[in-house]
């Protein structure tokens, strides 16, 4: 199982929706609960966010590799979590 970094902004409506979708996916698939997901708010933790190459949030890195950037659907987030499970 690979760790996931999720970059967000507190005021971003797409980020809030993405966080809700992650919780929904965990609820429906208990295996996803085993994935270590670290959420970085770029407004509160710019020293970490500045080390990564992205422009839009939410952005997901799996094991250090960017796998999704920008507004996401439930299917897109599921693909991120499935990638972490590989």
HUDA-V806421 format. One record per helix or strand of 3 or more residues. SS is the DSSP state (hx for helix, st for strand). FROM is the first residue (numbers start at 1). LEN is the number of residues. Records with the same first field share a line. If there is no record, write none. Layout:
BEGIN
SS=FROM-LEN + FROM-LEN
END
This chain:
BEGIN
st=4-5 + 37-5 + 59-4 + 65-5
hx=13-16 + 30-5 + 46-4 + 74-12
END
